[in-house]
Amino acid sequence: MTKGQAAAGVSLPPLPDDLRRQETHAPVVEGEPVIAILARERQALDRANARQGRTIQFYDDLTSRYGTRR
């Protein structure tokens, strides 16, 4: 528990591991069509955007529960 949490009397839940994960770029395979690489890169971006959405939802749930909206 951090000093701020102790002072506020709030024990925050841990951040889900998934929300800490970094998305890697799609691998580039020599001789592979560029469109295939681009498709995988877009899938990686979709996963990253979905993760960001889950992070925002996690934060919004916390702020609504503890009344600390910005």
PDB file of N, CA, C and O in Angstrom:
ATOM      1  N   MET A   1       0.857  -1.175   0.000  1.00  0.00           N
ATOM      2  CA  MET A   1       0.000   0.000   0.000  1.00  0.00           C
ATOM      3  C   MET A   1       0.902   1.237   0.000  1.00  0.00           C
ATOM      4  O   MET A   1       1.883   1.308   0.741  1.00  0.00           O
ATOM      5  N   THR A   2       0.555   2.193  -0.833  1.00  0.00           N
ATOM      6  CA  THR A   2       1.350   3.422  -0.883  1.00  0.00           C
ATOM      7  C   THR A   2       0.903   4.382   0.212  1.00  0.00           C
ATOM      8  O   THR A   2      -0.158   4.207   0.812  1.00  0.00           O
ATOM      9  N   LYS A   3       1.715   5.385   0.461  1.00  0.00           N
ATOM     10  CA  LYS A   3       1.401   6.381   1.480  1.00  0.00           C
ATOM     11  C   LYS A   3       0.079   7.081   1.160  1.00  0.00           C
ATOM     12  O   LYS A   3      -0.730   7.333   2.054  1.00  0.00           O
ATOM     13  N   GLY A   4      -0.137   7.397  -0.141  1.00  0.00           N
ATOM     14  CA  GLY A   4      -1.380   8.053  -0.551  1.00  0.00           C
ATOM     15  C   GLY A   4      -2.598   7.175  -0.339  1.00  0.00           C
ATOM     16  O   GLY A   4      -3.654   7.650   0.079  1.00  0.00           O
ATOM     17  N   GLN A   5      -2.444   5.894  -0.628  1.00  0.00           N
ATOM     18  CA  GLN A   5      -3.556   4.970  -0.412  1.00  0.00           C
ATOM     19  C   GLN A   5      -3.883   4.864   1.069  1.00  0.00           C
ATOM     20  O   GLN A   5      -5.051   4.848   1.459  1.00  0.00           O
ATOM     21  N   ALA A   6      -2.837   4.792   1.895  1.00  0.00           N
ATOM     22  CA  ALA A   6      -3.058   4.691   3.329  1.00  0.00           C
ATOM     23  C   ALA A   6      -3.760   5.939   3.852  1.00  0.00           C
ATOM     24  O   ALA A   6      -4.670   5.844   4.676  1.00  0.00           O
ATOM     25  N   ALA A   7      -3.339   7.105   3.376  1.00  0.00           N
ATOM     26  CA  ALA A   7      -3.950   8.355   3.817  1.00  0.00           C
ATOM     27  C   ALA A   7      -5.410   8.442   3.377  1.00  0.00           C
ATOM     28  O   ALA A   7      -6.253   8.978   4.096  1.00  0.00           O
ATOM     29  N   ALA A   8      -5.696   7.914   2.198  1.00  0.00           N
ATOM     30  CA  ALA A   8      -7.065   7.961   1.685  1.00  0.00           C
ATOM     31  C   ALA A   8      -7.917   6.828   2.224  1.00  0.00           C
ATOM     32  O   ALA A   8      -9.140   6.848   2.088  1.00  0.00           O
ATOM     33  N   GLY A   9      -7.273   5.834   2.840  1.00  0.00           N
ATOM     34  CA  GLY A   9      -8.029   4.683   3.324  1.00  0.00           C
ATOM     35  C   GLY A   9      -8.524   3.807   2.187  1.00  0.00           C
ATOM     36  O   GLY A   9      -9.534   3.118   2.334  1.00  0.00           O
ATOM     37  N   VAL A  10      -7.833   3.822   1.057  1.00  0.00           N
ATOM     38  CA  VAL A  10      -8.250   3.086  -0.130  1.00  0.00           C
ATOM     39  C   VAL A  10      -7.154   2.105  -0.518  1.00  0.00           C
ATOM     40  O   VAL A  10      -5.978   2.463  -0.590  1.00  0.00           O
ATOM     41  N   SER A  11      -7.549   0.889  -0.762  1.00  0.00           N
ATOM     42  CA  SER A  11      -6.620  -0.113  -1.263  1.00  0.00           C
ATOM     43  C   SER A  11      -7.047  -0.446  -2.687  1.00  0.00           C
ATOM     44  O   SER A  11      -8.054  -1.122  -2.901  1.00  0.00           O
ATOM     45  N   LEU A  12      -6.280   0.029  -3.653  1.00  0.00           N
ATOM     46  CA  LEU A  12      -6.642  -0.162  -5.058  1.00  0.00           C
ATOM     47  C   LEU A  12      -6.371  -1.596  -5.496  1.00  0.00           C
ATOM     48  O   LEU A  12      -5.412  -2.216  -5.039  1.00  0.00           O
ATOM     49  N   PRO A  13      -7.208  -2.119  -6.375  1.00  0.00           N
ATOM     50  CA  PRO A  13      -6.949  -3.457  -6.894  1.00  0.00           C
ATOM     51  C   PRO A  13      -5.734  -3.413  -7.815  1.00  0.00           C
ATOM     52  O   PRO A  13      -5.400  -2.361  -8.360  1.00  0.00           O
ATOM     53  N   PRO A  14      -5.074  -4.559  -7.987  1.00  0.00           N
ATOM     54  CA  PRO A  14      -3.925  -4.580  -8.884  1.00  0.00           C
ATOM     55  C   PRO A  14      -4.367  -4.388 -10.334  1.00  0.00           C
ATOM     56  O   PRO A  14      -5.465  -4.786 -10.725  1.00  0.00           O
ATOM     57  N   LEU A  15      -3.495  -3.776 -11.111  1.00  0.00           N
ATOM     58  CA  LEU A  15      -3.758  -3.604 -12.536  1.00  0.00           C
ATOM     59  C   LEU A  15      -3.653  -4.975 -13.201  1.00  0.00           C
ATOM     60  O   LEU A  15      -2.656  -5.669 -13.001  1.00  0.00           O
ATOM     61  N   PRO A  16      -4.645  -5.383 -13.981  1.00  0.00           N
ATOM     62  CA  PRO A  16      -4.561  -6.678 -14.651  1.00  0.00           C
ATOM     63  C   PRO A  16      -3.304  -6.771 -15.522  1.00  0.00           C
ATOM     64  O   PRO A  16      -2.943  -5.813 -16.206  1.00  0.00           O
ATOM     65  N   ASP A  17      -2.647  -7.926 -15.489  1.00  0.00           N
ATOM     66  CA  ASP A  17      -1.402  -8.125 -16.243  1.00  0.00           C
ATOM     67  C   ASP A  17      -1.562  -7.786 -17.714  1.00  0.00           C
ATOM     68  O   ASP A  17      -0.653  -7.227 -18.328  1.00  0.00           O
ATOM     69  N   ASP A  18      -2.710  -8.121 -18.283  1.00  0.00           N
ATOM     70  CA  ASP A  18      -2.947  -7.855 -19.707  1.00  0.00           C
ATOM     71  C   ASP A  18      -2.766  -6.376 -20.039  1.00  0.00           C
ATOM     72  O   ASP A  18      -2.319  -6.031 -21.133  1.00  0.00           O
ATOM     73  N   LEU A  19      -3.106  -5.520 -19.110  1.00  0.00           N
ATOM     74  CA  LEU A  19      -3.057  -4.086 -19.385  1.00  0.00           C
ATOM     75  C   LEU A  19      -1.639  -3.531 -19.346  1.00  0.00           C
ATOM     76  O   LEU A  19      -1.409  -2.393 -19.756  1.00  0.00           O
ATOM     77  N   ARG A  20      -0.696  -4.311 -18.862  1.00  0.00           N
ATOM     78  CA  ARG A  20       0.710  -3.901 -18.840  1.00  0.00           C
ATOM     79  C   ARG A  20       1.472  -4.367 -20.080  1.00  0.00           C
ATOM     80  O   ARG A  20       2.586  -3.911 -20.335  1.00  0.00           O
ATOM     81  N   ARG A  21       0.880  -5.259 -20.837  1.00  0.00           N
ATOM     82  CA  ARG A  21       1.565  -5.873 -21.973  1.00  0.00           C
ATOM     83  C   ARG A  21       1.766  -4.882 -23.116  1.00  0.00           C
ATOM     84  O   ARG A  21       0.886  -4.076 -23.420  1.00  0.00           O
ATOM     85  N   GLN A  22       2.929  -4.956 -23.739  1.00  0.00           N
ATOM     86  CA  GLN A  22       3.231  -4.155 -24.924  1.00  0.00           C
ATOM     87  C   GLN A  22       2.994  -5.018 -26.159  1.00  0.00           C
ATOM     88  O   GLN A  22       3.302  -6.210 -26.156  1.00  0.00           O
ATOM     89  N   GLU A  23       2.463  -4.433 -27.183  1.00  0.00           N
ATOM     90  CA  GLU A  23       2.227  -5.146 -28.444  1.00  0.00           C
ATOM     91  C   GLU A  23       3.460  -5.005 -29.316  1.00  0.00           C
ATOM     92  O   GLU A  23       3.978  -3.902 -29.492  1.00  0.00           O
ATOM     93  N   THR A  24       3.928  -6.109 -29.859  1.00  0.00           N
ATOM     94  CA  THR A  24       5.099  -6.070 -30.736  1.00  0.00           C
ATOM     95  C   THR A  24       4.651  -5.841 -32.175  1.00  0.00           C
ATOM     96  O   THR A  24       3.497  -6.078 -32.534  1.00  0.00           O
ATOM     97  N   HIS A  25       5.589  -5.378 -32.981  1.00  0.00           N
ATOM     98  CA  HIS A  25       5.305  -5.214 -34.403  1.00  0.00           C
ATOM     99  C   HIS A  25       5.230  -6.580 -35.069  1.00  0.00           C
ATOM    100  O   HIS A  25       5.807  -7.554 -34.586  1.00  0.00           O
ATOM    101  N   ALA A  26       4.525  -6.636 -36.161  1.00  0.00           N
ATOM    102  CA  ALA A  26       4.457  -7.869 -36.936  1.00  0.00           C
ATOM    103  C   ALA A  26       5.835  -8.164 -37.513  1.00  0.00           C
ATOM    104  O   ALA A  26       6.545  -7.255 -37.943  1.00  0.00           O
ATOM    105  N   PRO A  27       6.208  -9.442 -37.520  1.00  0.00           N
ATOM    106  CA  PRO A  27       7.522  -9.767 -38.087  1.00  0.00           C
ATOM    107  C   PRO A  27       7.542  -9.533 -39.598  1.00  0.00           C
ATOM    108  O   PRO A  27       6.541  -9.735 -40.286  1.00  0.00           O
ATOM    109  N   VAL A  28       8.676  -9.113 -40.088  1.00  0.00           N
ATOM    110  CA  VAL A  28       8.866  -8.917 -41.516  1.00  0.00           C
ATOM    111  C   VAL A  28       9.634 -10.127 -42.027  1.00  0.00           C
ATOM    112  O   VAL A  28      10.760 -10.387 -41.602  1.00  0.00           O
ATOM    113  N   VAL A  29       9.018 -10.860 -42.939  1.00  0.00           N
ATOM    114  CA  VAL A  29       9.642 -12.055 -43.504  1.00  0.00           C
ATOM    115  C   VAL A  29      10.046 -11.738 -44.929  1.00  0.00           C
ATOM    116  O   VAL A  29       9.217 -11.355 -45.755  1.00  0.00           O
ATOM    117  N   GLU A  30      11.322 -11.900 -45.206  1.00  0.00           N
ATOM    118  CA  GLU A  30      11.829 -11.600 -46.540  1.00  0.00           C
ATOM    119  C   GLU A  30      11.079 -12.432 -47.587  1.00  0.00           C
ATOM    120  O   GLU A  30      10.893 -13.639 -47.430  1.00  0.00           O
ATOM    121  N   GLY A  31      10.659 -11.761 -48.645  1.00  0.00           N
ATOM    122  CA  GLY A  31       9.958 -12.423 -49.734  1.00  0.00           C
ATOM    123  C   GLY A  31       8.453 -12.514 -49.545  1.00  0.00           C
ATOM    124  O   GLY A  31       7.734 -12.904 -50.466  1.00  0.00           O
ATOM    125  N   GLU A  32       7.972 -12.159 -48.367  1.00  0.00           N
ATOM    126  CA  GLU A  32       6.534 -12.207 -48.105  1.00  0.00           C
ATOM    127  C   GLU A  32       5.876 -10.961 -48.703  1.00  0.00           C
ATOM    128  O   GLU A  32       6.465  -9.880 -48.679  1.00  0.00           O
ATOM    129  N   PRO A  33       4.669 -11.104 -49.234  1.00  0.00           N
ATOM    130  CA  PRO A  33       3.981  -9.923 -49.782  1.00  0.00           C
ATOM    131  C   PRO A  33       3.780  -8.857 -48.698  1.00  0.00           C
ATOM    132  O   PRO A  33       3.434  -9.163 -47.557  1.00  0.00           O
ATOM    133  N   VAL A  34       4.002  -7.624 -49.080  1.00  0.00           N
ATOM    134  CA  VAL A  34       3.865  -6.507 -48.148  1.00  0.00           C
ATOM    135  C   VAL A  34       2.453  -6.455 -47.572  1.00  0.00           C
ATOM    136  O   VAL A  34       2.279  -6.094 -46.408  1.00  0.00           O
ATOM    137  N   ILE A  35       1.458  -6.802 -48.352  1.00  0.00           N
ATOM    138  CA  ILE A  35       0.070  -6.745 -47.874  1.00  0.00           C
ATOM    139  C   ILE A  35      -0.143  -7.699 -46.695  1.00  0.00           C
ATOM    140  O   ILE A  35      -0.931  -7.400 -45.797  1.00  0.00           O
ATOM    141  N   ALA A  36       0.544  -8.835 -46.686  1.00  0.00           N
ATOM    142  CA  ALA A  36       0.418  -9.783 -45.574  1.00  0.00           C
ATOM    143  C   ALA A  36       1.036  -9.201 -44.304  1.00  0.00           C
ATOM    144  O   ALA A  36       0.484  -9.344 -43.213  1.00  0.00           O
ATOM    145  N   ILE A  37       2.176  -8.549 -44.454  1.00  0.00           N
ATOM    146  CA  ILE A  37       2.833  -7.903 -43.310  1.00  0.00           C
ATOM    147  C   ILE A  37       1.948  -6.771 -42.786  1.00  0.00           C
ATOM    148  O   ILE A  37       1.769  -6.624 -41.577  1.00  0.00           O
ATOM    149  N   LEU A  38       1.407  -5.990 -43.686  1.00  0.00           N
ATOM    150  CA  LEU A  38       0.528  -4.896 -43.302  1.00  0.00           C
ATOM    151  C   LEU A  38      -0.708  -5.416 -42.570  1.00  0.00           C
ATOM    152  O   LEU A  38      -1.146  -4.813 -41.590  1.00  0.00           O
ATOM    153  N   ALA A  39      -1.267  -6.517 -43.034  1.00  0.00           N
ATOM    154  CA  ALA A  39      -2.447  -7.094 -42.385  1.00  0.00           C
ATOM    155  C   ALA A  39      -2.122  -7.499 -40.946  1.00  0.00           C
ATOM    156  O   ALA A  39      -2.913  -7.250 -40.037  1.00  0.00           O
ATOM    157  N   ARG A  40      -0.962  -8.122 -40.739  1.00  0.00           N
ATOM    158  CA  ARG A  40      -0.573  -8.518 -39.378  1.00  0.00           C
ATOM    159  C   ARG A  40      -0.294  -7.299 -38.513  1.00  0.00           C
ATOM    160  O   ARG A  40      -0.613  -7.296 -37.324  1.00  0.00           O
ATOM    161  N   GLU A  41       0.289  -6.279 -39.091  1.00  0.00           N
ATOM    162  CA  GLU A  41       0.562  -5.049 -38.333  1.00  0.00           C
ATOM    163  C   GLU A  41      -0.751  -4.395 -37.907  1.00  0.00           C
ATOM    164  O   GLU A  41      -0.858  -3.886 -36.791  1.00  0.00           O
ATOM    165  N   ARG A  42      -1.736  -4.407 -38.779  1.00  0.00           N
ATOM    166  CA  ARG A  42      -3.044  -3.841 -38.432  1.00  0.00           C
ATOM    167  C   ARG A  42      -3.714  -4.661 -37.333  1.00  0.00           C
ATOM    168  O   ARG A  42      -4.379  -4.100 -36.462  1.00  0.00           O
ATOM    169  N   GLN A  43      -3.545  -5.983 -37.367  1.00  0.00           N
ATOM    170  CA  GLN A  43      -4.093  -6.827 -36.292  1.00  0.00           C
ATOM    171  C   GLN A  43      -3.436  -6.478 -34.958  1.00  0.00           C
ATOM    172  O   GLN A  43      -4.102  -6.419 -33.924  1.00  0.00           O
ATOM    173  N   ALA A  44      -2.120  -6.248 -34.993  1.00  0.00           N
ATOM    174  CA  ALA A  44      -1.412  -5.863 -33.771  1.00  0.00           C
ATOM    175  C   ALA A  44      -1.929  -4.517 -33.254  1.00  0.00           C
ATOM    176  O   ALA A  44      -2.101  -4.339 -32.048  1.00  0.00           O
ATOM    177  N   LEU A  45      -2.173  -3.587 -34.150  1.00  0.00           N
ATOM    178  CA  LEU A  45      -2.712  -2.289 -33.752  1.00  0.00           C
ATOM    179  C   LEU A  45      -4.112  -2.454 -33.159  1.00  0.00           C
ATOM    180  O   LEU A  45      -4.442  -1.804 -32.167  1.00  0.00           O
ATOM    181  N   ASP A  46      -4.928  -3.307 -33.751  1.00  0.00           N
ATOM    182  CA  ASP A  46      -6.262  -3.571 -33.202  1.00  0.00           C
ATOM    183  C   ASP A  46      -6.168  -4.121 -31.777  1.00  0.00           C
ATOM    184  O   ASP A  46      -6.936  -3.717 -30.903  1.00  0.00           O
ATOM    185  N   ARG A  47      -5.224  -5.048 -31.542  1.00  0.00           N
ATOM    186  CA  ARG A  47      -5.052  -5.598 -30.192  1.00  0.00           C
ATOM    187  C   ARG A  47      -4.610  -4.514 -29.217  1.00  0.00           C
ATOM    188  O   ARG A  47      -5.098  -4.450 -28.088  1.00  0.00           O
ATOM    189  N   ALA A  48      -3.682  -3.660 -29.655  1.00  0.00           N
ATOM    190  CA  ALA A  48      -3.205  -2.573 -28.792  1.00  0.00           C
ATOM    191  C   ALA A  48      -4.338  -1.600 -28.469  1.00  0.00           C
ATOM    192  O   ALA A  48      -4.473  -1.163 -27.326  1.00  0.00           O
ATOM    193  N   ASN A  49      -5.141  -1.265 -29.454  1.00  0.00           N
ATOM    194  CA  ASN A  49      -6.270  -0.351 -29.220  1.00  0.00           C
ATOM    195  C   ASN A  49      -7.300  -0.975 -28.291  1.00  0.00           C
ATOM    196  O   ASN A  49      -7.867  -0.285 -27.445  1.00  0.00           O
ATOM    197  N   ALA A  50      -7.548  -2.266 -28.437  1.00  0.00           N
ATOM    198  CA  ALA A  50      -8.486  -2.948 -27.546  1.00  0.00           C
ATOM    199  C   ALA A  50      -7.959  -2.951 -26.112  1.00  0.00           C
ATOM    200  O   ALA A  50      -8.718  -2.756 -25.163  1.00  0.00           O
ATOM    201  N   ARG A  51      -6.653  -3.174 -25.964  1.00  0.00           N
ATOM    202  CA  ARG A  51      -6.039  -3.152 -24.634  1.00  0.00           C
ATOM    203  C   ARG A  51      -6.165  -1.763 -24.018  1.00  0.00           C
ATOM    204  O   ARG A  51      -6.461  -1.634 -22.830  1.00  0.00           O
ATOM    205  N   GLN A  52      -5.943  -0.728 -24.818  1.00  0.00           N
ATOM    206  CA  GLN A  52      -6.091   0.628 -24.314  1.00  0.00           C
ATOM    207  C   GLN A  52      -7.533   0.859 -23.849  1.00  0.00           C
ATOM    208  O   GLN A  52      -7.763   1.491 -22.818  1.00  0.00           O
ATOM    209  N   GLY A  53      -8.482   0.353 -24.600  1.00  0.00           N
ATOM    210  CA  GLY A  53      -9.886   0.483 -24.197  1.00  0.00           C
ATOM    211  C   GLY A  53     -10.160  -0.203 -22.868  1.00  0.00           C
ATOM    212  O   GLY A  53     -10.901   0.322 -22.037  1.00  0.00           O
ATOM    213  N   ARG A  54      -9.560  -1.383 -22.661  1.00  0.00           N
ATOM    214  CA  ARG A  54      -9.737  -2.082 -21.382  1.00  0.00           C
ATOM    215  C   ARG A  54      -9.069  -1.318 -20.241  1.00  0.00           C
ATOM    216  O   ARG A  54      -9.569  -1.310 -19.116  1.00  0.00           O
ATOM    217  N   THR A  55      -7.939  -0.677 -20.536  1.00  0.00           N
ATOM    218  CA  THR A  55      -7.260   0.130 -19.518  1.00  0.00           C
ATOM    219  C   THR A  55      -8.132   1.310 -19.117  1.00  0.00           C
ATOM    220  O   THR A  55      -8.281   1.604 -17.931  1.00  0.00           O
ATOM    221  N   ILE A  56      -8.702   1.975 -20.092  1.00  0.00           N
ATOM    222  CA  ILE A  56      -9.590   3.107 -19.817  1.00  0.00           C
ATOM    223  C   ILE A  56     -10.798   2.650 -19.007  1.00  0.00           C
ATOM    224  O   ILE A  56     -11.207   3.333 -18.068  1.00  0.00           O
ATOM    225  N   GLN A  57     -11.367   1.512 -19.358  1.00  0.00           N
ATOM    226  CA  GLN A  57     -12.526   0.992 -18.626  1.00  0.00           C
ATOM    227  C   GLN A  57     -12.139   0.668 -17.177  1.00  0.00           C
ATOM    228  O   GLN A  57     -12.892   0.965 -16.250  1.00  0.00           O
ATOM    229  N   PHE A  58     -10.967   0.059 -16.989  1.00  0.00           N
ATOM    230  CA  PHE A  58     -10.478  -0.256 -15.649  1.00  0.00           C
ATOM    231  C   PHE A  58     -10.359   1.026 -14.824  1.00  0.00           C
ATOM    232  O   PHE A  58     -10.808   1.079 -13.679  1.00  0.00           O
ATOM    233  N   TYR A  59      -9.751   2.056 -15.414  1.00  0.00           N
ATOM    234  CA  TYR A  59      -9.581   3.335 -14.726  1.00  0.00           C
ATOM    235  C   TYR A  59     -10.938   3.973 -14.421  1.00  0.00           C
ATOM    236  O   TYR A  59     -11.174   4.451 -13.311  1.00  0.00           O
ATOM    237  N   ASP A  60     -11.816   3.975 -15.409  1.00  0.00           N
ATOM    238  CA  ASP A  60     -13.145   4.567 -15.200  1.00  0.00           C
ATOM    239  C   ASP A  60     -13.910   3.839 -14.102  1.00  0.00           C
ATOM    240  O   ASP A  60     -14.605   4.472 -13.307  1.00  0.00           O
ATOM    241  N   ASP A  61     -13.789   2.520 -14.052  1.00  0.00           N
ATOM    242  CA  ASP A  61     -14.446   1.756 -12.985  1.00  0.00           C
ATOM    243  C   ASP A  61     -13.904   2.161 -11.616  1.00  0.00           C
ATOM    244  O   ASP A  61     -14.660   2.319 -10.658  1.00  0.00           O
ATOM    245  N   LEU A  62     -12.581   2.326 -11.538  1.00  0.00           N
ATOM    246  CA  LEU A  62     -11.976   2.743 -10.267  1.00  0.00           C
ATOM    247  C   LEU A  62     -12.439   4.128  -9.850  1.00  0.00           C
ATOM    248  O   LEU A  62     -12.821   4.347  -8.700  1.00  0.00           O
ATOM    249  N   THR A  63     -12.404   5.059 -10.789  1.00  0.00           N
ATOM    250  CA  THR A  63     -12.765   6.431 -10.428  1.00  0.00           C
ATOM    251  C   THR A  63     -14.237   6.547 -10.048  1.00  0.00           C
ATOM    252  O   THR A  63     -14.594   7.345  -9.182  1.00  0.00           O
ATOM    253  N   SER A  64     -15.088   5.760 -10.686  1.00  0.00           N
ATOM    254  CA  SER A  64     -16.497   5.818 -10.317  1.00  0.00           C
ATOM    255  C   SER A  64     -16.723   5.162  -8.957  1.00  0.00           C
ATOM    256  O   SER A  64     -17.609   5.571  -8.205  1.00  0.00           O
ATOM    257  N   ARG A  65     -15.929   4.155  -8.646  1.00  0.00           N
ATOM    258  CA  ARG A  65     -16.063   3.460  -7.363  1.00  0.00           C
ATOM    259  C   ARG A  65     -15.550   4.319  -6.209  1.00  0.00           C
ATOM    260  O   ARG A  65     -16.121   4.309  -5.119  1.00  0.00           O
ATOM    261  N   TYR A  66     -14.473   5.058  -6.453  1.00  0.00           N
ATOM    262  CA  TYR A  66     -13.845   5.835  -5.380  1.00  0.00           C
ATOM    263  C   TYR A  66     -14.098   7.330  -5.489  1.00  0.00           C
ATOM    264  O   TYR A  66     -13.595   8.108  -4.679  1.00  0.00           O
ATOM    265  N   GLY A  67     -14.873   7.732  -6.485  1.00  0.00           N
ATOM    266  CA  GLY A  67     -15.249   9.142  -6.605  1.00  0.00           C
ATOM    267  C   GLY A  67     -14.082  10.073  -6.857  1.00  0.00           C
ATOM    268  O   GLY A  67     -14.039  11.179  -6.316  1.00  0.00           O
ATOM    269  N   THR A  68     -13.129   9.634  -7.680  1.00  0.00           N
ATOM    270  CA  THR A  68     -11.954  10.474  -7.926  1.00  0.00           C
ATOM    271  C   THR A  68     -11.863  10.898  -9.365  1.00  0.00           C
ATOM    272  O   THR A  68     -10.762  11.032  -9.899  1.00  0.00           O
ATOM    273  N   ARG A  69     -12.971  11.111 -10.001  1.00  0.00           N
ATOM    274  CA  ARG A  69     -12.960  11.531 -11.423  1.00  0.00           C
ATOM    275  C   ARG A  69     -12.221  12.826 -11.592  1.00  0.00           C
ATOM    276  O   ARG A  69     -12.306  13.711 -10.740  1.00  0.00           O
ATOM    277  N   ARG A  70     -11.486  12.953 -12.698  1.00  0.00           N
ATOM    278  CA  ARG A  70     -10.755  14.186 -13.002  1.00  0.00           C
ATOM    279  C   ARG A  70     -11.715  15.253 -13.452  1.00  0.00           C
ATOM    280  O   ARG A  70     -11.297  16.370 -13.757  1.00  0.00           O
TER     281      ARG A  70
END
